[in-house]
Amino acid sequence: MSTILATNLKGGVTFLLDGKPCRVYKYALSKMGRGGANIHVTIRNLITGNQEEKNFPGTAKFESITTIKRPLQYLYHDGATIAFMDPDTFEQIEIPIEVIGDDIDFLKEGDTADVLFWDEKPLSIDLPPKITLEVAETAPGVKGNSASNMLKPATMENGVTIKVPLFIKKGDKIRVDTKNREYVERAN
């Protein structure tokens, strides 16, 4: 494996920190006079998903790692593992539910998702930023309640409850932001 200098820890670079795979999200270099450079990075641990800020001297070296994304089709989950299938080889891959966490709420049977792997070990799943879901249950809107930012709870087809505007009714399809689990717009 190759090494990488702290000055090359630009956004998107993956490396090992204390034996754990991390990805750089933000990078800043500061240099004071004749002293060495200091590198300030925001990184995400690819196993736990925790994000933290770190400072490194410009001369620090890290082990570079290579990650790959594979599009996999979601099959089912049994409470402990999630089963995916590679659409090209039809190989079934079981991933511990802790790796995917709450993102499982947004996967429907047959959906394709990009799974990030490092040395054949699944690290995370990339969901589309917005998905379309059908409202399974919500209270009816009351005529005359047209205030612009009034919201009510609605349960989606996948069981997730989010706040929606009063005009949304059971059976409507809406777009939901998968990162913050918020209503975006009504879908056509």
N, CA and C of each residue as an Amber inpcrd file, in Angstrom:
protein
   564
   0.8410000  -1.1770000   0.0000000   0.0000000   0.0000000   0.0000000
   0.8840000   1.2370000   0.0000000   0.3640000   2.2880000  -0.5760000
   1.1490000   3.5000000  -0.6940000   0.8610000   4.4550000   0.4620000
   1.8070000   5.3620000   0.6840000   1.6240000   6.3690000   1.7260000
   1.2360000   7.6870000   1.0810000   0.5920000   8.5280000   1.8810000
   0.1330000   9.8280000   1.4060000   0.5050000  10.8630000   2.4690000
   1.0230000  12.0030000   2.0110000   1.3600000  13.0950000   2.9290000
   0.1040000  13.8400000   3.3500000   0.1280000  14.4140000   4.5390000
  -1.0230000  15.1820000   5.0340000  -1.3850000  16.3180000   4.0870000
  -0.4100000  16.8890000   3.3900000  -0.6950000  17.9850000   2.4530000
  -1.5000000  17.5150000   1.2460000  -1.5940000  16.2170000   1.0370000
  -2.3710000  15.6680000  -0.0850000  -3.7320000  15.1140000   0.3560000
  -4.1460000  15.3940000   1.5820000  -5.4390000  14.9030000   2.0780000
  -6.5680000  15.8230000   1.5960000  -6.7440000  15.8980000   0.3180000
  -7.7990000  16.7340000  -0.2700000  -9.1580000  16.0480000  -0.1340000
 -10.2250000  16.7710000  -0.4040000 -11.5810000  16.2270000  -0.3050000
 -11.7500000  14.9700000  -1.1390000 -12.3480000  13.9360000  -0.5460000
 -12.6170000  12.6830000  -1.2480000 -11.5460000  11.6290000  -1.0830000
 -10.3670000  11.9990000  -0.5670000  -9.2750000  11.0470000  -0.3900000
  -9.6050000  10.1130000   0.7620000  -9.3200000   8.8210000   0.5830000
  -9.5250000   7.8360000   1.6470000  -8.1720000   7.3630000   2.1570000
  -8.0680000   7.2100000   3.4740000  -6.8090000   6.8110000   4.0970000
  -7.0960000   6.1270000   5.4300000  -6.0530000   5.5170000   5.9970000
  -6.1830000   4.8600000   7.2990000  -5.7040000   5.7970000   8.4020000
  -6.5200000   5.9440000   9.4330000  -6.1500000   6.7200000  10.6110000
  -6.3720000   5.8070000  11.8090000  -5.3110000   5.4810000  12.5160000
  -5.3760000   4.5480000  13.6490000  -6.0030000   3.2170000  13.2380000
  -5.6990000   2.7610000  12.0190000  -6.1820000   1.4780000  11.5280000
  -7.6150000   1.4740000  11.0370000  -8.2430000   2.6360000  11.0100000
  -9.6400000   2.7140000  10.5690000  -9.7380000   3.5310000   9.2740000
 -10.5550000   3.0700000   8.3150000 -10.6800000   3.7960000   7.0470000
 -11.4510000   5.1000000   7.2360000 -10.9250000   6.1860000   6.6660000
 -11.5450000   7.5030000   6.7700000 -11.5660000   8.1670000   5.4010000
 -12.5030000   9.0930000   5.2270000 -12.5860000   9.8870000   4.0040000
 -12.5480000  11.3570000   4.3890000 -11.8080000  12.1520000   3.6150000
 -11.6900000  13.5910000   3.8450000 -12.8700000  14.3020000   3.1880000
 -13.5150000  15.2030000   3.9580000 -14.6110000  15.9970000   3.4150000
 -14.2200000  17.4490000   3.2260000 -13.4210000  17.9970000   4.1420000
 -12.9420000  19.3740000   4.0160000 -11.4600000  19.3970000   4.3110000
 -10.7480000  20.3040000   3.6300000  -9.3050000  20.3980000   3.7570000
  -8.9180000  21.8710000   3.8180000  -8.0500000  22.2180000   4.7500000
  -7.5170000  23.5830000   4.8220000  -6.0590000  23.5040000   5.2380000
  -5.2300000  24.3140000   4.5880000  -3.8040000  24.3600000   4.8850000
  -3.4990000  25.7320000   5.4730000  -2.7470000  25.7550000   6.5520000
  -2.3090000  27.0380000   7.1100000  -0.8080000  26.9770000   7.3300000
  -0.1420000  28.0570000   6.9440000   1.3110000  28.1120000   7.0590000
   1.6700000  29.4270000   7.7330000   2.4630000  29.3410000   8.7820000
   2.8570000  30.5290000   9.5370000   4.3520000  30.7710000   9.3560000
   4.7070000  31.8270000   8.6820000   6.1190000  32.2150000   8.5330000
   6.9820000  31.0910000   8.0080000   8.1090000  30.8840000   8.7070000
   9.0440000  29.8550000   8.2580000   8.7280000  28.4750000   8.8320000
   7.7160000  28.3950000   9.6480000   7.3460000  27.1080000  10.2370000
   6.7250000  26.1850000   9.1910000   6.5050000  24.9720000   9.5950000
   5.8860000  24.0020000   8.6930000   4.3970000  24.2530000   8.5430000
   3.8230000  23.6140000   7.5650000   2.3890000  23.7540000   7.2990000
   1.5870000  22.9150000   8.2920000   0.4080000  23.4190000   8.6330000
  -0.5500000  22.6590000   9.4400000  -1.7460000  22.3610000   8.5650000
  -2.2140000  21.1390000   8.6350000  -3.3450000  20.7040000   7.8270000
  -4.5410000  20.5100000   8.7470000  -5.6530000  21.1610000   8.4040000
  -6.9050000  21.0130000   9.1650000  -7.8970000  20.3130000   8.2400000
  -8.3810000  19.1310000   8.6620000  -9.3070000  18.3630000   7.8280000
 -10.5440000  17.9700000   8.6180000 -11.6520000  17.8500000   7.9010000
 -12.8600000  17.2470000   8.4470000 -12.9510000  15.8790000   7.8010000
 -12.9740000  14.8360000   8.6330000 -12.9710000  13.4660000   8.1210000
 -14.1710000  12.7100000   8.6510000 -14.5250000  11.6590000   7.9360000
 -15.5880000  10.7610000   8.3900000 -15.0150000   9.3590000   8.4780000
 -15.2090000   8.7300000   9.6300000 -14.8270000   7.3460000   9.8270000
 -15.8010000   6.5100000   8.9880000 -15.2980000   5.7370000   8.0440000
 -16.1580000   4.9960000   7.1220000 -16.7900000   3.7540000   7.7470000
 -16.3690000   3.3830000   8.9410000 -16.9890000   2.2450000   9.6120000
 -18.1190000   2.7170000  10.5160000 -17.8420000   3.7250000  11.3530000
 -18.8530000   4.1930000  12.3080000 -19.7160000   5.3210000  11.7470000
 -19.2180000   6.0310000  10.7400000 -19.9560000   7.1710000  10.1880000
 -19.7310000   8.4480000  10.9720000 -18.9550000   8.3790000  12.0710000
 -18.6930000   9.5780000  12.8740000 -17.8150000  10.5590000  12.1140000
 -18.1570000  11.8310000  12.2440000 -17.3920000  12.8840000  11.5810000
 -16.6290000  13.6510000  12.6500000 -15.3730000  13.9870000  12.3540000
 -14.5800000  14.7570000  13.3010000 -13.5730000  15.6260000  12.5650000
 -13.0760000  16.6290000  13.2910000 -12.0680000  17.5200000  12.7370000
 -10.7280000  17.1610000  13.3430000  -9.6870000  17.1800000  12.5030000
  -8.3440000  16.8120000  12.9460000  -7.3430000  17.8210000  12.4090000
  -6.2350000  17.9900000  13.1420000  -5.1100000  18.8100000  12.7050000
  -3.8860000  17.9210000  12.6140000  -3.1340000  18.0780000  11.5180000
  -1.9290000  17.2920000  11.3190000  -0.8040000  18.2070000  10.8580000
   0.4360000  17.8890000  11.2270000   1.5600000  18.6190000  10.6320000
   1.6650000  18.2340000   9.1580000   2.1480000  19.1420000   8.3330000
   2.2430000  18.8900000   6.8960000   3.1170000  17.7040000   6.5390000
   4.0040000  17.3040000   7.4310000   4.9200000  16.1870000   7.1520000
   4.3490000  14.8320000   7.5620000   3.1770000  14.8160000   8.1880000
   2.5740000  13.5430000   8.6290000   2.2730000  12.6580000   7.4210000
   2.4590000  11.3560000   7.6070000   2.2060000  10.3950000   6.5350000
   1.1310000   9.4140000   6.9640000   0.3150000   9.0090000   5.9990000
  -0.7670000   8.0700000   6.2520000  -0.7730000   7.0070000   5.1740000
  -1.3970000   5.8940000   5.4790000  -1.5240000   4.8210000   4.5080000
  -2.7480000   5.0820000   3.6400000  -2.5570000   5.1590000   2.3550000
  -3.6440000   5.3910000   1.4050000  -4.4060000   4.0870000   1.1880000
  -5.7280000   4.1740000   1.0570000  -6.5160000   2.9820000   0.7640000
  -7.3830000   3.2330000  -0.4670000  -7.7870000   2.1560000  -1.0930000
  -8.6370000   2.2560000  -2.2740000 -10.0040000   1.6830000  -1.9300000
 -11.0230000   2.4670000  -2.1820000 -12.3930000   2.0050000  -1.9810000
 -13.0730000   1.9350000  -3.3410000 -14.0570000   1.0580000  -3.4510000
 -14.8260000   0.9660000  -4.6910000 -16.3120000   0.9640000  -4.3610000
 -17.0940000   1.4990000  -5.2880000 -18.5510000   1.4690000  -5.1580000
 -19.0800000   0.4150000  -6.1170000 -19.9880000  -0.3880000  -5.5850000
 -20.6290000  -1.3970000  -6.4190000 -22.1320000  -1.2160000  -6.3440000
 -22.7980000  -1.1350000  -7.5020000 -24.2610000  -1.0720000  -7.4730000
 -24.8210000  -2.4570000  -7.1540000 -25.5960000  -2.5460000  -6.0720000
 -26.1760000  -3.8130000  -5.6540000 -27.6830000  -3.6630000  -5.5110000
 -28.3950000  -4.7540000  -5.7750000 -29.8580000  -4.7480000  -5.6800000
 -30.2690000  -5.2550000  -4.3050000 -31.1230000  -4.4650000  -3.6420000
 -31.6170000  -4.8380000  -2.3100000 -32.6460000  -5.9520000  -2.4340000
 -32.4520000  -7.0310000  -1.6580000 -33.3710000  -8.1590000  -1.6770000
 -34.2800000  -8.1760000  -0.4510000 -33.6950000  -8.2770000   0.7420000
 -34.4840000  -8.3650000   1.9720000 -33.5630000  -8.1470000   3.1610000
 -34.1600000  -8.0210000   4.3680000 -33.3540000  -8.0220000   5.5880000
 -34.0670000  -8.8630000   6.6380000 -33.2520000  -9.4730000   7.4930000
 -33.8100000 -10.3860000   8.4940000 -33.6600000  -9.8550000   9.9190000
 -33.3520000  -8.5840000  10.0630000 -33.1790000  -7.9870000  11.3820000
 -31.7260000  -7.8560000  11.7860000 -30.8720000  -8.7790000  11.3530000
 -29.4490000  -8.7170000  11.6880000 -28.5910000  -8.4020000  10.4650000
 -29.0050000  -8.9140000   9.3100000 -28.2500000  -8.6690000   8.0790000
 -29.1940000  -8.2170000   6.9670000 -28.5870000  -7.5840000   5.9750000
 -29.3230000  -7.1160000   4.8120000 -28.7490000  -7.8520000   3.5990000
 -29.6140000  -8.4440000   2.8090000 -29.1700000  -9.2170000   1.6450000
 -29.2640000  -8.3650000   0.3900000 -28.1440000  -8.2990000  -0.3280000
 -28.0660000  -7.6210000  -1.6170000 -27.6330000  -8.6410000  -2.6550000
 -27.8700000  -8.3090000  -3.9190000 -27.4310000  -9.1730000  -5.0050000
 -26.6900000  -8.3180000  -6.0300000 -25.5690000  -8.8290000  -6.5030000
 -24.8460000  -8.1790000  -7.5930000 -25.6140000  -8.4850000  -8.8760000
 -26.1330000  -7.4600000  -9.5890000 -26.9510000  -7.7250000 -10.7690000
 -26.1810000  -8.3540000 -11.9380000 -24.8460000  -8.2800000 -11.9120000
 -24.0600000  -8.8610000 -12.9970000 -23.7340000 -10.3290000 -12.7460000
 -23.3210000 -10.6410000 -11.5190000 -22.8890000 -12.0060000 -11.2160000
 -23.9510000 -12.8170000 -10.4810000 -25.0110000 -12.1550000 -10.0190000
 -26.0840000 -12.7750000  -9.2280000 -25.5860000 -13.3060000  -7.8850000
 -24.3860000 -12.8700000  -7.4790000 -23.8320000 -13.2460000  -6.1790000
 -24.6140000 -12.5100000  -5.0880000 -24.9710000 -13.2460000  -4.0360000
 -25.6630000 -12.6060000  -2.9070000 -24.6460000 -12.1980000  -1.8590000
 -24.8200000 -10.9710000  -1.3450000 -23.9130000 -10.4190000  -0.3520000
 -24.7420000 -10.0300000   0.8650000 -24.3580000 -10.5360000   2.0310000
 -25.0460000 -10.1680000   3.2660000 -24.2050000  -9.1490000   4.0170000
 -24.8480000  -8.0330000   4.3770000 -24.1710000  -6.9320000   5.0470000
 -24.8190000  -6.7410000   6.4150000 -24.0100000  -6.6310000   7.4820000
 -24.5910000  -6.3870000   8.8100000 -25.4130000  -5.0950000   8.8110000
 -26.5400000  -5.1120000   9.4940000 -27.4550000  -3.9660000   9.4940000
 -26.8010000  -2.7220000  10.0960000 -25.8160000  -2.9000000  10.9950000
 -25.1350000  -1.7480000  11.5920000 -24.4100000  -0.9120000  10.5420000
 -23.9420000  -1.5490000   9.4600000 -23.2270000  -0.8300000   8.4040000
 -24.1550000   0.1700000   7.7200000 -25.3900000  -0.2120000   7.5110000
 -26.3270000   0.6290000   6.7810000 -27.1550000   1.5010000   7.7140000
 -27.4100000   1.0230000   8.9280000 -28.1150000   1.8260000   9.9190000
 -29.5190000   2.2120000   9.4810000 -29.9020000   3.4580000   9.7720000
 -31.2440000   3.9410000   9.4750000 -31.5280000   4.0860000   7.9810000
 -30.4960000   4.0550000   7.1480000 -30.7180000   4.1710000   5.7000000
 -31.5610000   3.0140000   5.1670000 -31.6440000   1.9210000   5.9140000
 -32.4700000   0.7810000   5.4970000 -33.9220000   1.2110000   5.3090000
 -34.3600000   2.2410000   6.0310000 -35.7390000   2.7200000   5.9260000
 -36.0940000   3.1800000   4.5140000 -35.0940000   3.5890000   3.7490000
 -35.3560000   4.1430000   2.4200000 -35.1080000   3.1530000   1.2910000
 -34.8140000   1.9060000   1.6170000 -34.6260000   0.8890000   0.5830000
 -35.9080000   0.0920000   0.3980000 -36.3070000  -0.0570000  -0.8550000
 -37.4610000  -0.8940000  -1.1770000 -36.9500000  -2.1310000  -1.9010000
 -37.6530000  -3.2220000  -1.7260000 -37.2650000  -4.4680000  -2.3760000
 -37.0950000  -4.2350000  -3.8740000 -35.9380000  -4.6400000  -4.3990000
 -35.6570000  -4.4900000  -5.8260000 -34.8960000  -3.2200000  -6.1690000
 -34.7830000  -2.2610000  -5.2230000 -34.0300000  -1.0220000  -5.4740000
 -32.5480000  -1.3350000  -5.6220000 -31.8700000  -0.4950000  -6.3810000
 -30.4260000  -0.5930000  -6.5210000 -29.7840000   0.5240000  -5.7150000
 -28.7440000   0.1920000  -4.9690000 -28.0200000   1.1790000  -4.1710000
 -26.5260000   0.9650000  -4.3590000 -25.7680000   2.0590000  -4.2780000
 -24.3100000   1.9660000  -4.3630000 -23.7550000   1.6500000  -2.9810000
 -23.0100000   0.5550000  -2.8790000 -22.4050000   0.1480000  -1.6150000
 -20.8980000   0.3570000  -1.7400000 -20.3240000   1.0470000  -0.7480000
 -18.8960000   1.3390000  -0.7340000 -18.1580000   0.1880000  -0.0480000
 -17.1390000  -0.3640000  -0.7310000 -16.3500000  -1.4850000  -0.2140000
 -14.8910000  -1.0960000  -0.0690000 -14.2500000  -1.6500000   0.9550000
 -12.7990000  -1.5580000   1.1350000 -12.3130000  -2.9630000   1.4360000
 -11.4550000  -3.4970000   0.5940000 -10.9610000  -4.8740000   0.7380000
 -12.1120000  -5.8630000   0.9280000 -13.1170000  -5.7600000   0.1000000
 -14.2940000  -6.6400000   0.1380000 -15.1470000  -6.4660000   1.3970000
 -14.8290000  -5.4650000   2.2130000 -15.6190000  -5.2080000   3.4180000
 -16.5650000  -4.0290000   3.1270000 -17.8800000  -4.2320000   3.2810000
 -18.8160000  -3.1310000   3.0340000 -18.7000000  -2.0720000   4.1280000
 -18.6210000  -0.7930000   3.7190000 -18.4540000   0.2980000   4.6780000
 -19.7010000   1.1610000   4.8320000 -20.3650000   1.4350000   3.7170000
 -21.5340000   2.3170000   3.7840000 -22.3600000   2.1500000   2.5140000
 -23.5010000   2.8230000   2.5150000 -24.4000000   2.7890000   1.3710000
 -24.6780000   4.2240000   0.9410000 -24.7230000   4.4590000  -0.3560000
 -25.0600000   5.7800000  -0.8810000 -26.4760000   5.7360000  -1.4230000
 -27.3460000   6.4590000  -0.7610000 -28.7240000   6.5810000  -1.2410000
 -28.8240000   7.7920000  -2.1480000 -29.8200000   7.7980000  -3.0500000
 -30.0390000   9.0220000  -3.8020000 -30.4360000  10.1290000  -2.8300000
 -30.1320000  11.4000000  -3.1410000 -30.4470000  12.4820000  -2.2060000
 -31.9410000  12.6270000  -1.9280000 -32.7770000  12.3020000  -2.9230000
 -34.2260000  12.4000000  -2.7480000 -34.8720000  11.1550000  -3.3410000
 -35.9120000  10.6590000  -2.6460000 -36.6650000   9.5240000  -3.1670000
 -38.1520000   9.8330000  -3.1190000 -38.9060000   9.1010000  -3.9220000
 -40.3580000   9.2740000  -3.9620000 -41.0060000   8.1680000  -3.1360000
 -41.8950000   8.5790000  -2.2250000 -42.6140000   7.6350000  -1.3790000
 -44.0990000   7.9750000  -1.3940000 -44.9150000   6.9590000  -1.1440000
 -46.3620000   7.1600000  -1.0630000 -46.7720000   7.3250000   0.3970000
 -47.6910000   8.2610000   0.6280000 -48.2050000   8.4940000   1.9780000
 -49.1830000   7.3680000   2.3090000 -48.8790000   6.5910000   3.3470000
 -49.7350000   5.4730000   3.7390000 -50.8260000   5.9240000   4.6980000
 -50.4970000   6.8980000   5.5350000 -51.4750000   7.3370000   6.5260000
 -51.1530000   8.7530000   6.9870000 -52.1910000   9.6120000   7.0310000
 -52.0560000  10.9610000   7.5790000 -53.4480000  11.5020000   7.8760000
 -53.5060000  12.4450000   8.7640000 -54.7930000  13.0780000   9.0870000
 -55.2270000  13.9390000   7.9000000 -56.5140000  14.0130000   7.6370000
 -56.9620000  14.8680000   6.5290000 -56.7120000  16.3340000   6.8590000
 -56.4350000  17.1180000   5.8210000 -56.2550000  18.5520000   5.9940000
 -57.6090000  19.1900000   6.2600000 -57.6380000  20.1710000   7.1220000
 -58.8830000  20.8550000   7.4430000 -59.0440000  22.0340000   6.4990000
 -60.2150000  22.1450000   5.8890000 -60.4730000  23.2230000   4.9420000
 -60.2790000  24.5620000   5.6560000 -59.5530000  25.4310000   5.0050000
 -59.2790000  26.7370000   5.5870000 -57.9190000  26.8020000   6.2570000
 -57.2990000  25.6480000   6.5100000 -55.9460000  25.6410000   7.0670000
 -54.9490000  25.7550000   5.9220000 -54.6590000  26.9540000   5.5220000
 -53.7550000  27.1280000   4.3840000 -52.5390000  27.9420000   4.7730000
 -52.2400000  28.0060000   6.0480000 -51.0320000  28.7100000   6.4690000
 -49.8370000  28.0700000   5.7800000 -48.8970000  28.8600000   5.3750000
 -47.8240000  28.3930000   4.5050000 -46.8930000  27.3640000   5.1440000
 -46.6860000  27.4170000   6.4410000 -45.7160000  26.4840000   7.0090000
 -46.3070000  25.5720000   8.0810000 -47.5750000  25.3020000   8.0270000
 -48.1900000  24.3630000   8.9660000 -47.9030000  22.9390000   8.4920000
 -47.4760000  22.0910000   9.4080000 -47.1340000  20.7140000   9.0560000
 -47.9000000  19.7410000   9.9400000 -48.0710000  18.5250000   9.4170000
 -48.7240000  17.4460000  10.1610000 -47.9100000  16.1800000   9.9520000
 -47.9880000  15.1990000  10.8630000 -47.2480000  13.9490000  10.6720000
 -47.9180000  13.0700000   9.6180000 -47.0820000  12.3590000   8.8680000
 -47.5720000  11.4010000   7.8730000 -46.6680000  10.1800000   7.9020000
 -47.2900000   9.0090000   7.8300000 -46.5370000   7.7650000   7.7840000
 -46.4140000   7.3430000   6.3260000 -45.1780000   7.0930000   5.9050000
 -44.9140000   6.7100000   4.5200000 -45.0900000   5.2020000   4.3500000
 -45.0530000   4.7430000   3.1050000 -45.2100000   3.3240000   2.7850000
 -44.1380000   2.4630000   3.4410000 -42.9820000   3.0610000   3.7690000
 -41.8900000   2.3060000   4.3810000 -41.9310000   2.3670000   5.9040000
 -42.9670000   3.0140000   6.4780000 -43.1080000   3.0800000   7.9250000
 -42.4810000   4.2960000   8.5720000 -41.7190000   5.0830000   7.8230000
 -41.0900000   6.2880000   8.3560000 -42.1430000   7.3830000   8.4920000
 -42.1200000   8.1090000   9.6040000 -43.0420000   9.2150000   9.8180000
 -42.2850000  10.5220000   9.6270000 -42.8310000  11.3900000   8.7790000
 -42.2340000  12.7040000   8.5550000 -43.3270000  13.7610000   8.6160000
 -42.9230000  15.0150000   8.7120000 -43.8660000  16.1300000   8.7230000
 -44.1040000  16.5750000   7.2800000 -45.3970000  16.7380000   6.9390000
 -45.7760000  17.1620000   5.5820000 -46.7390000  18.3450000   5.6850000
 -46.8740000  19.1210000   4.6030000 -47.8460000  20.2210000   4.6100000
 -49.2720000  19.6840000   4.7500000 -50.1730000  20.5470000   5.1820000
 -51.5560000  20.1520000   5.4520000 -52.3010000  19.6350000   4.2260000
 -51.9220000  20.0770000   3.0150000 -52.6610000  19.6680000   1.8150000
 -52.3400000  18.2460000   1.3510000 -51.3160000  17.6100000   1.9170000
 -50.9510000  16.2410000   1.5390000 -51.9630000  15.2800000   2.1570000
 -52.4040000  14.3030000   1.3400000 -53.3820000  13.3390000   1.8360000
 -52.9070000  11.9160000   1.5540000 -53.5990000  10.9580000   2.1580000
 -53.2750000   9.5420000   1.9880000 -53.2970000   9.2040000   0.5000000
 -52.2580000   8.4670000   0.0440000 -52.1700000   8.0590000  -1.3520000
 -51.3170000   8.9910000  -2.2020000 -51.0420000  10.2190000  -1.7140000
 -50.1810000  11.1430000  -2.4640000 -48.7600000  10.6000000  -2.4910000
 -48.0580000  10.9100000  -3.5630000 -46.6400000  10.5760000  -3.6590000
 -45.8600000  11.8650000  -3.4260000 -44.8610000  11.7640000  -2.5440000
 -44.0590000  12.9390000  -2.2240000 -42.5820000  12.6110000  -2.3570000
 -41.7600000  13.6540000  -2.5110000 -40.3050000  13.5030000  -2.5490000
 -39.7820000  13.7910000  -1.1470000 -38.8880000  12.9200000  -0.6620000
 -38.3330000  13.0300000   0.6850000 -36.8160000  13.1150000   0.5850000
 -36.2260000  14.0180000   1.3510000 -34.7730000  14.1430000   1.4450000
 -34.2700000  12.9990000   2.3300000 -33.3770000  12.1520000   1.8050000
 -32.9230000  10.9730000   2.5420000 -31.9210000  11.3080000   3.6420000
 -31.2890000  12.4550000   3.5950000 -30.3070000  12.8230000   4.6300000
 -30.9860000  13.3420000   5.8880000 -31.9450000  14.2800000   5.7240000
 -32.5710000  14.8640000   6.9170000 -34.0030000  14.3840000   7.1400000
 -34.4810000  13.4730000   6.2770000 -35.8100000  12.8680000   6.4150000
 -36.9150000  13.9100000   6.4410000 -36.8310000  14.8830000   5.5280000
 -37.8260000  15.9530000   5.4660000 -38.5310000  15.9570000   4.1220000
 -39.7670000  16.4520000   4.1600000 -40.5830000  16.6450000   2.9580000
 -39.8820000  17.6530000   2.0450000 -39.8630000  17.3560000   0.7310000
 -39.2680000  18.2660000  -0.2380000 -40.3600000  18.8700000  -1.1100000
 -41.1690000  17.9900000  -1.7620000 -42.2070000  18.4530000  -2.6670000
 -43.1630000  17.3010000  -2.9800000 -44.2760000  17.6600000  -3.5820000
 -45.2050000  16.6320000  -4.0510000 -44.6560000  16.0860000  -5.3670000
 -44.7200000  14.7740000  -5.5360000 -44.2300000  14.1490000  -6.7670000
 -45.3670000  14.0230000  -7.7700000 -45.0320000  13.9940000  -9.0330000
 -46.0520000  13.8520000 -10.0930000 -46.3710000  12.3990000 -10.3210000
